Amino acid sequence: MSVWDELTGQSEAIDVFRDAAGNVGGAMTHSWLITGPPGSGRSNLAYAFASALLCRDGGCGHCRDCRQVAARTHPDLAVLSTDRVIISIEEVRTLVASSQFSPSVSRYRVMVIEDADRMVERTSNVLLKALEEPPERTVWILCAPSEADLLPTIRSRVRSVRLRVPSTDDVAALLERRDGVTPETAERAAREAQSHIGMAHRLATNADARARRDETLSVALGIQSVPQAVMAAARLLELAKDDALAITDERDAEERESTLRSLGVEPGQAVPSGLRSQVKQLEDDQKRRATRSLRDGIDRILVDLLSLYRDVLLQQLEARLEPINAAIQRDIDALAARTEPADTLAVMDAIADARRRITQNVTPALSLEAMLITVALPGAAPRKAYP
């Protein structure tokens, strides 16, 4: 089984990278940009391409090179993947410096930046210099939601490959094949994740994640007054924190244990004063990661709520489209019957405003309260003009 078999719904993009890895028709170039919506598989495709470039058999999926790429330990692979809100200029400078080395065991040296959209302009300019004059056998692979997230000068120096949102059937088939879940579980997870591959995997394999999503929708459906909206906002924030902790807690503990072990500190032993700065740096990085994880958790909740009101609007307009939340169709029908389409659109606008405010560092509790008050008071929100 090759590295391409783990990808789904991106046949056109896979063909482009297969040809490039085999240098078919001179398709290979030194810098690439993979764009696509969250969950479309940008980083998965980037590492599949890296495997094809570093593997002697073009990405067989089982040789030593492919296993090392999968573990991110290949000597000719350098990865910049941040768990923080932004990528620092020091991280990019370090990566650029390592890109000047010649390959040690493979044809190329491959540099992957998973979240290139998280670079500020000054940091992007450091990368730009490396893209303008790259070593002959160095290949850059950048990943971002869209080309507009990068500087025009960087976009002009990369070959861009756009990914599409995979279909629900494609994602469900992947979950069945890779995770061994039942067809019913895979189909529901793919639909409720809206074809986001990573989120579909969590919903299909993690009962706690499914329970948190179900409670999110239940909380929203139970709001009928402003006090209930305020209480619901607090509960949604708790759910987002629980979701973030579920992702980061175990990893934080493993990182701390590994760091102390590498420093020669036994479990339960006090950290010597000379080593405290290194432990403090790890703790600071984990705090920044927790901030991003919480923000991502809140955004996931808002996306789930958006899917709920999308289903309500479809019911009100009698549109013949597949609902996302078919498991609670009775509740959707009841909400659609007691509200108007204009009210539903106002709530969807409020959710979009909340997502924007969260990215601008507005207090999450206030953003959620403002959004849910629109839910509690149909007709009270200011109307927007729609064509």
N, C-alpha and C positions, 0 to 999 in steps of 0.2 A: 504494500500500500504506500503510495507516494505522499509527499507533503501536501499535494493539491487536493487529496481526497477528503481532508478534514474541513475544506472550505465549502460553502454552500451559497447558491444563488448569485454567483459572480462569474459566470462562464466567460464573458467577454474580457473582463479584467485578467482572469487567469490565462487566457490565450495570449494577451499582451506580454505578461511576465514570463510565460513559457518560452515565447519567441526570443525575448531579451536574454534570458538565461542561456539559451542555446545559440545566441547571436545570429538568429535567423534573419536574413535580409538587412543586416546591420542595425537591428532594433535596439541594441544595447547602448545606454548612455550612462553618464557618471552620476546623475542626480535625478531622483524621482520624488513625486509628491502624490500620496494616496489620500483622496478625499472621499467623504461619505458621511451619512448621518450616524449618530451614536448607535452602536450595536450592529453596524453593517459588516464588521469584521476587518477594519483597517489594519490593526496591528497583527492579526492572524495572517493576513495576506502579506504583510511586510516580512514576517519571519519565514513564511513559506518561500518567498522570493530569496531571502537571505540563505536559506537552506539550499535552494537550487543553485545559487552562486558559489557556495562553499563546498558543496558535496561533489564528489568525483563522478557521481552518476546522475547529476542534475536534480537532486532532491528525492532520493529513493525512500526516505522516511525511516530507515532502520539502521543505517551505517553509523559509525562513530561521529562523523561530522554532523549528521542530522540530529542525533541525540544530544550533542553538545549545543547546537543552536536552540533546541527545545528547552534545554536547561539554562540557556544564556551564558554558557561557559566556554564557548568556542574561542580560541586565541585570536582569530581574525574577525571577531564580531564585537562591536562596542555598542552599548545600548544606553540611551538617556530616556528614562521613564520616571516622571515625577509623581509623587503622591501629594504634592503641595499645590497651592493655587497658581503659582508661577514658576517657571524655570529660571534659575539664577544665572547671571552672567558668568560666574565662576564655573558652573557645571558645563556650560557651552565652551568656555575656553579650554577646559580640560579635555573635552571631547575633540575639539578642533586640533589640539596638540597631538592627541593619539592618532588622528586620521593621517598624519604625516608618515607614520610607520609603514614599512612595506609588509605585505602579507607574509606570514611565517610558514603556513602549511597549505594554503589554498591559492586559487587564482586571484582572488580579490580580498580586500579588506572592506568590510561592510559596516557602515555607521547608521544606526537606526534611532530616530527621535520620534517617540510615540505621540507626544502631545505638542507638536510644533506651534500650535496656536497659543500656547501658554508663555510664549516669549514676548517680552516687551520690545520696543523698537531698538533700544540700545543693544540688547542681547542679540536680536536678529541681525544687526549689522556685523557682529562678530562672526556669526555663521556665514553671512554673505561673502566675506573675504575668502572663506574656505571653499565655497561653491564656485567662486570666480576662477581660482587657480588650484584645482584639486590634483593630487598625485595621480599618476597614470592608472593605477590599479585600485583606487579607492572609490567605493560606491556609496552615495548617501541615499537614504530612504526616509522621507519625512511623512508624518501622518497628521492630518488635521480635518476638522469637519467640512471646511470649504476653502477654496482658493482665496477668498476674500479675507480669511483670518491671517494671512501672511502678507508681508510687504510686497509691493509690486516688483521690486528689484529681485527678490527671491523667487517669485513666481516666474519671472522671465528666464531664470537659469535652471529650471527643473522641468522634467516631463511629467505632466499631470495625468493621473488615471482616476476616474470617478467611479465610485461604487454606488449601487442602487440599494434600496431597502429590499432585503430578500423576502420572498413570499412566506406566508404562514405555513404552507405545506412544506416548503424547503427547510425551514427552521425545525418544524416538527419531525421531519425525517432525520435531520441531523441529531436531534435529541434522542430519538429512538435508537439510532445506530451507535452513537458515541456514549450515551449515558445509560442505555438499557432500560428506559422507562416505558410504560405502556403507551399505546397509541393515543388513548384518551387523555392521559396526563400530558403527553407531549403536545397534543393539539391545543389543549386549553392553555398550557404555559406559553406556547408560541403566540397564541392570539392575545392573551392578556399582557404579554410583554411587548406587543405591537411589533413583532419580528426583531426585537433587540436580542441578539444571540446570547450575550452575557446574562441579561436579566431573565431570559427564558430558561437558561440553565439553572439559575438560582431557584426560580419558581418550580421547576420540575423536580429538583433534587433536595430542596430545603423546605420542610414543613413549616418552620417558623417564619420564613419569608412569605409563604402563602398566607399564613394566618395574619401577619401584619398587613398585607395588602387587603385581605377581606375586611379587617377591622377599619382600615382607612375609609373604604367605601361605606361601611355601616355607619361610621361616625358622621360622615357627610350627609347621608340619607336621613339621619335622625334630627337634624337641625331645624328648629321651627321658631326660634326666638333669638334675640341678641345675646342674652346670658348663655344660652346653649352654644351659640357661635363662639363666644370667648372660651368656654370650657372645651369645646371641640378643638380650638386652635392649640390649647395647651396639650391636649391628648395627642394630636397629630405631631407636635414637636417631640413628645416623648417617644412616639413610634419611630420618628426619624432618628432620634438618638439611639434607640435600641438597635435599629438597622445598622447604623454606623458602627456601634460597639461590636456587633456580631461580626463585622468585617475586619475591624482593626485590633480587637483585644488579643486574640490568639496570636496574631502576627507580631504585635508589640512585645508580648511575653517571650516569644521565640527569639526575636532580635536582641532583647536585653540579655537573655541567657547566653546567646551566642557571643555577644560582645564581651560579657564578663569572662566567659571561658577563654576567649582569645587574649584577654588581658591577664589571665592567670589568677582570676579571683574565684574562689570556691563558693558554691551556693550557700547563702546565709552569712558569708563573711563581709565585713565592712569594706567599702571601696577605699583604697589608699588615696590620700589627698592628691598625689601626683597623677592619678588616673581619673579623677573626678571630672575634669574638663571634657574628656572623651565621652563619659557616660552622660554628662549634661548635654553635649551636642546631639547624642542619640535621642534624648528625651525631648529636646527642642524640635527635632525633625519629626518625631512622633506626634507632637502637639499640632504642628502645621498640617500633618497628614490627617489628623482627627478633624481639624477645621474643614478641610476639603471634603472629607468623608461625610460629615454632617450636612454640608451644603448639598452634596450629591444626593444624600438621603431625602432631604426636603424636596429637592427637584423631582425625585422619583415619585414621591407622594403627590406632587402637583400634576405630574404627567398622568398618574392613575386617576386623579379626580377629573382631569380634562377628558379622559376616555369615558368616564361615567356620564358627563354632561353631553359629550358627543353622541352617546347612545340615546340619551333622553331627547336630544334635538332631532335625531333621525326618526324616532318614534312619533314626535309631534308633527313632523313634516311628512310622515308616512313614506319615508324613503326606503326603497328595497335594497338595503345594504346589510352586510353581515355585522351584527353587534360584536363589540369587543368583550363585553361583560355579560355573555349569554347566561351565565350561572345565576344571575340575579335579575332575570328579565321581568319577573313579576314586580319587583321594587321599581325598576325603570319605568314600567307601564304606569304604576301608581303616581310616580313623580311627574311623568309627562302629562297625566290627566289633570293634575291640580295646578300646573303652571303653564305659562305661555311661552312660545318660542323666543320672544323678545327677552323674557326673563332669563331663559337658558343662555342666550347669547351674551347677556350682561354678566352672568356668572363666568362664562368662558373667557370673557375679556378680563375679569377680575383675576382669574387664575394666571393668565398671561402677564398681567401687571405684577402679580406676586413673584413669578419666576424672574422677571426683570429686576425687581427690587432686591431679591436675594443676591443676585450677581453684583449689585451695587452696594452691598454690605449694609442694607437696611436691616434692623433687628428682625430676626425670623419670626418671633412671636407677634410683633406688630403687623408684619406682612400677612401672616396667616389670619389674624383677627380681621383685618380690613377685607380680606377676600371672603371670609366666611360670613361676615355681616351682610354682604351682598346676597349670599345664599339665604340668610334668615329673613331678609326684607325684600321679597320680589317686588319689582317695580320702583324701588327706592334709588337704585343706582342710576347715574346719568347715562342716557342713551347715546350710542354712537351711530353715525349715519352708515348704513349699509346699502350697496347698490341693489 
